[in-house]
Amino acid sequence: MNLPSMVGLSPADAERQIDALIFSRPTHADHDAKMRRVAAALELLGDPQHSLRAVHITGTNGKTSTSRMIESLLRAHGLSTGLFTSPHLTTFRERIQLDGQPLPQDALVRLWERVAPAISTVDARSLAAGGPLMSFFEVLTVLGLCAYADAGVDVAVIEVGIGGARDATNVVRGEVAVLTPMAEDHSTYFVGGITGVATEKSGIIKPGAVVVSATQPVVAEDIIRGVAALRGAVVRWEGLHHDVIAREASPAGQVVALRTLTSTRDNVLVPLHGDFQAQNAMIALAAVEAALELRGMGLDDEAVARGFAGSTSPGRLEVIADQPTVVVDAAHNPHGVTALVGALGESFGFDSVVGVVAVLADKDAEGILAGLETVLDHVIVTETSSPRATPVDELAASAREVFGSHRVSVSPSVADALERATAMALERDGEAGVLVAGSITLVAQARTLVQREHEAEVTQDASGRLADAGESSAESVPA
């Protein structure tokens, strides 16, 4: 199976073609084979992953925000960086970043031309053995690792896709392994509850690594200690080696005091909302401290301030519109929803909230809805364009059980749901807001819809100004 060349296409057309070729590939149930296929493709490309010095991040919640803060802090300290995260909200090039920017289109085309033959070869071998094509995430992993090696980055910040031990990204040797808070999730993937989650996620710990961990359930902590001991890794724990000393919410996010192994830093502005983001910031700073130590460097106060100031987390308690205020959050499990609810009350002074909720079929819809029930006055359930979306009628039945029928509405599309929620919020007394949550694909669609509406308004305003200018010019010309 030979993948087509993109030579001769415009960069935008080439990106659309590559996007279609990658995301038409399904996910697979043969999780144990993912790394073997990725490793085989990378071997054909000269094993670029072996040249990378990496910070590898896993956990149940906070992975992406923590990864983004780690990258920003490292870059602020003068290191060149690669950042591999998922999912994306606008373009899949967001998943493969170099020095804080999505992989450029022209670089993507060059990379594709080099990597596609290796992907085709591994596809053919797998099919011949009765296996599947490489999955979309496996292909993205190969592209990302090659991009970082080609760029010669000082450090690659790699977020796992799911789990750890069997994840496609686990071909990298993370000199720093970061473990954000663990909780039960993806019940079809992790067997044995929190024990299975911790066993899988601790699989990213490599021999001799420095492990930076958030506070974990006792069972998970015991498993992490055991794996680290077997692999000669050193563990730095929240509460013992690093901690959030204080935090104060502000309109710009929050001001925190963070303690790491070497010092305490007061009055650090983190431009993200919620106590969970303070914890993510603390874990990120501790991870960067460890990565810098391995390079004979230390944390610099000005670089820390710049790194946090430049941190963003699209889709995490992000305001995408006002009048009414529309907040989107990618919380997609009960643990994430609990954090969202606490942060919403702290950061926004809403008198009432209308929710727009869609959930993917492999998620705990009842748990998500139950978590949101305390903060939503009314919920509009809908269905995203994802093939994994929970059917809206099925989600509506769950919502009625949790909220009661009088507090539930049903919309067939995200666009319709967002329009209805906005109208309902505007009709309410006091300060009413709209919260969009339940799946990352829902947040992505909502952001796109609002962006298109904004662009249309800007275009209309510009056209109106040009028309007014034309009329004024005509009036100024003598008859």
N, C-alpha and C positions, 0 to 999 in steps of 0.2 A: 504494500500500500504506500505509494509515493505521495507525499504532501506537495501541493502546488507551490510554485515560486511566486513571489510578490514583486519581482522585478518588472518595472514598467508601469506599475500602479502608482497613483498618488499616495503620499503617506497616509492620508485619511482613509482612502479606499483600502489600502493594504491593512490598516488596523482593523477595519470592519471585517475583512476576509479572515484575518488571523483570529479575531474574537470568535467568529462563527465556527471556525475549525476547532478551536480549543473547547468552547463551551457546548458544542454538540456532543462531546465525549461524556459518557455517563460516569457516575461514581460506581465503585465495585464493592462487593461483599468480601472479596479475598484480601482482607487487610494485610495479611502477612506477606503478600507478594508485592506490595506497593514499593517498599524500599528496594527490593531486588530489581524491579523494572527501572526505577530512577537511577540506581547505581549502574545498571547496564548501559543506560543511555549516556550517563556521565563518563563512563569508562571509554566509550567511543569518542568522546569529546576531550579526552586527555585528563580526566578526573580533576576538573577545576576546583571542586569543593575542598580538595586537600590543601590548596593554597590560601584558604580563607581562615581568618581568625574571627570567631563568631561568639556572639551572645545569643543563647537559645532560650526562648520563653514559652512556657506552657502554664496551664491552670484552667479553671472553669470560667472565671470571670475576670475582666480587667486586662487580659493579655494584650489586646490591641492598643489601648491607651498607654499601658506601661511600656510597650515596645516603642511607641511613638515618642514618649518622653525620654527613654534611653537614647534613642537615635539623636534627638535634638540636643541633649546634654553632651553626648560624645562629640557632635559636630561643633558645639560651642567651645569645646576644649581643643579645637584645631584638628580633629581627626576626620578623614574622609570616610563616608559611611554608605552602606547599602541597607535598605529596610525592606523586609519581606513580610507583608501582613495580608490578612483577608478578613472579610470579603471587601469588594470595592463598591463605591457608591455611584460613580459616573463612568470611569473608564478603567479597564482591567490593568492599565499601566500604573494605576495607583498602588497596586500590589507589589510592584517592583520599582523601588525608588532609589535614586542615587543622589546623595547629598541633599536630601529633603525634597526632591522633586521627582514626579513620575518619570519613568523611562521615556525619553523623547521618541516620537514616532519614527524618525529616521533610524535611530539606534535600534528600535524594535524590529524594523524591517531587516537590517543587517544581521541582527541576532537570529531572527527566524531563518534566514537563508542558511546560516551555519548549523543551527540546531535541528531543523526539520529532517535532514537525512538520518540523523541518529534516532529520532523519534520513529521514523518510518521503519527503520531496521528492527528496533525493539518491538514495535507493533507486529511486524511480520513473524518474528520469533515467537512471540506470545500466542498469536493466532495459530501458528503451526503446532504448538504444544497444547492446543485446546483452551487457551486462556483468552483474556479480553485485550482490547486496545488499552494503551496507557490512558488513565483518567485525566480529566481536565486539570486537576490539582497536581498530578504528577508532572504533566507537561509544564505547568506554571513554575513548579519547583526547579525543573531543569533550566528553564529560561532564566529564572532569578539568579541561581547560583552561577550560571555562566556569565550573566551580566555583571555581577559583582567581581568575579575573577578577572574579566576583561578590563574592568575599570581600575583594578588594583586597589580596591578600597582598603583602608586601614582596619576596619571592623565591619562585619555584616551582622545586623540585628535580625534574627530569624524567629518569627512567630510560628508555632506549629499550626497545622490545619485542624487536627483533632487528636487528642490523646498525647502521644509522645513516642513510646517504644516502637510502635508500628507505623508512625507517621512518615509521610514521604520526605519530610525535612530532616529526619533523623540520620541522614547520611553525613551531616555536618558534625564536626567535632567542636562542640561548644566549650570554650575554655571557661565561660561563665554560664551556669544553668540557672534560670530564673523560674521560680514556682510561685505564681499568684494563687489566691485562695482557691481551694478545691471544694467541690460539692457534687452531689449526684446529678448527672446529666447524661443525655444520650444513652438511655437504658438499653437500647439494642446493640450498642457498641461496647459499653463497659459492663462486664459481668461481675457480680458480687458487690454491688453498691459502692460505698466510698472506698472499700478495700480495693476493688477493681480499678476505680478511678486513680487512686494513688499509685498502685502498681504500674499502671500504664504510663502515667505522667512522669513518674520518677525514672522512666526509661531514657529520658534525655540526658541523665547524669553520666558524664564520660569520665574515664579514669583521670584522676588528678585535677578535676575541675573544682572551681569555687562555686558552691551552690548558695543562692540568695533566695530565701523563702519567706513568704508571708506567714502569719499565724494559720495553722492548719488544724483540722480535727485530730484528736489524739491518735486514732488509728492510722491516719495518713502520715502523721509525724513519725510514728514508729517505723513505718515502711520506708520513708525517706531516709531516716537515720541508717537503717539496715543496708539500703542500696548504696548510700554514700560510703559507708564503712567498707563494703565489698570492693568498691572501685577507688578507694583511696582519695575520695573527694572530701573537701572541707565544707561544712554547712554553717551559714550565717543566718540566724533566726530573728524574725520580728519579735520585739520584746526583750531580747537578750543582746543582740548586736546592732539593731536599728529599730527606730520607733518614730511615731508621730507624737511629739511632746505637747503641741497645742495647735489649734486651728480656729480661725474666725472667718465666717462667711462674709463675702463682700460682693457688690454688684459685678466686679470684674472676675469673680471666681472665689478664691479664698487665700488668706494669708496663713502660712503654717510655720511651725518650728519643727525641724527634722533632725533626728539624731542618727548618725551612722557610726561605723566602727572608730573613726578617727576624731570626729568633732560633732558639735551641734550647731545648726544654722537657724537663726531666728529671722522672722519677718520675710519669709520667702513667698513671693507671689506665685501662685499656681492658677492660671487662668481657666480653670475647669471647676465645675460645680459638684458638690457632694463629698461626704466623708470618705467614700470609697476611692475618690480620686486623690484625696490626701494620702491614703494608704498606697495607691498606685505610685504616687510621686515619691514616697519614701522608699518603696521597693526599687523604683527606677534609679534613685540616687545611690542606693547601696550597691546596685549592680554596676553602675558606672564607676563607682569608687573601686570595686574589685577589678573591673576591666582596665582602669588606669594604672592600678598597682602593678598589674602584669606587664605594663609598659614602662615602669619606673616613673610614673607620673602620679600626681595627687589632685584632688579636687581644688578648683580655684573659685573663690567667691563670686567674682564677676562673671565667670563662665557659667556657673550654676544659675545665677540670676537670668542671664541671657538664654540659657537652655530651656528653663522653665517658661520664660516669657514667650518663647517661640513655639511652645507646645500647643498642639491642637488635637482635638478628638472629634472629627466629624461624625454626626449621628449619635453622639452621647450627650444628652441634655442640651441639645443644640437648638437655638431659637432660629427658625427659618422664615418667620413672618410676624408682623404685628397687626394690631387692629382687626381681629384679636391676635394675641400672642399665640403662636403655634410652636410647640416644643416637640422635637422628635428624639426618641431614645431607642437604641437598638437592643434593649433588654429583651431576652428571648428565653429566659428560664426563671423559675421562682426566686432563686438567689439574686439574680440581676434585677428583678422587679422590686424586691425588698429594698435594695439599694436605691433604685430609682425613686420609689415613693418617699423615702426619707429625704432625699436631696431635693425633690420637687417642693416639698413643704418648706424646706429651709431657704431655698433660693428664689422662689416665686411666690408673691403674695396673692395668689388666686383666691377669690371667694367661692368660685365653683369651677369645675373642670369637665369638659366633654372629651371623651376618649374615642380614638379610632384604633381598632385592634384587628390584626390579622396574625395568624400563627401557622407555622409550618407543621406538617403532619407528624414529624418525628419528635415534636416538643410536647411538654406538659401543658396543654391548653387550659385545663381546669386550674392548675396551680398558678399559671400566669394571670388568669382572670380573677382568681381569688385574691391574689396579691394586689391587683389594681382596684378591686371593689371598694376599698376604704378611701380612695382618693378621687374616684370618678363619680360624678353625679349622674351621668348618662353615658352609655357606651354604644358606639356604632360599630358593629362587626362587619368585616368585609373579607375579600379574598384577593391575594396578590396574583401576579402573572406567573409566579413560580410553579413549575410542575409538581413541586412538593407541598403546595399550599393546602391547608385544611379546607375542605369545601365549606362555603359560607353558611349553608343550612346546618351543617354539623356543628360549626363553631357557635352559631346562634343558639342552638339547643343547649350547649354548655353554658353560654352566657346567661340564658334565662334561668338556669338552675342556680347560678351564683348571684345575679343581680335582681332577679324578678323580672317578669315580662315588661312591666311598665317602665323599666330603666334601660331597655334594649331596643335598638333599631338595627335594621339590616340594609346594607347597601351592596349592590352587585359588583362595584368596582371601587378602587382606591380613590379615583377622581371624584366619584359621586359621594363617597363617604367623607372626604375632606371638605367638599362643598357644603354638605349638610351639617357637619360639625361646626364649621365656621359660622354658618347662619344661626345655628342654635346658640353658640357662644355670644354672638352679637345681640341676641334677643334677651339674654339673661341680665339680671340686675347685678350691680357691682362689677368687680374685676373678674371676668371669666376668661379662661384659657382653653386651648385645645392641646391634648397630649396624644401623640401618635407613637404607638409602641406595640411590641409583640413579635416582630421579626425584622431582620435586617433588610430583607427584600421590601418590606412595607416602608421602612424609612427611606430607602433608596428611591422608591417610586414617588413618595410624598415630596422629597427634596427636588426631584426632577420636575414634578408638576408645578411646584411653587416657583422654581427657577424659570420655567417656560412662561408662566403667567407674568412674572416680573419683567422678563425680556420683551414680552408683547406690550406691556404697559410703557416701557421705555421707548420702544419703536413708535408706539402711537403718540406719545408725548413729543418725540422728535419730529414726527410727521406734522403734528399740529403746529409746532414752533416754526417749521419751514413754511407751512401754509400761511401763518400769520405774517411771517417776514415777507413773503411774496406779495400779500395783499398790501402791506405797508409800503413796499417799494412801488407798487403800481399806483397807490394813492399819491405818492410823492412826485410822480412824473406829470408835468404840466399837460393839460389837454390840448 
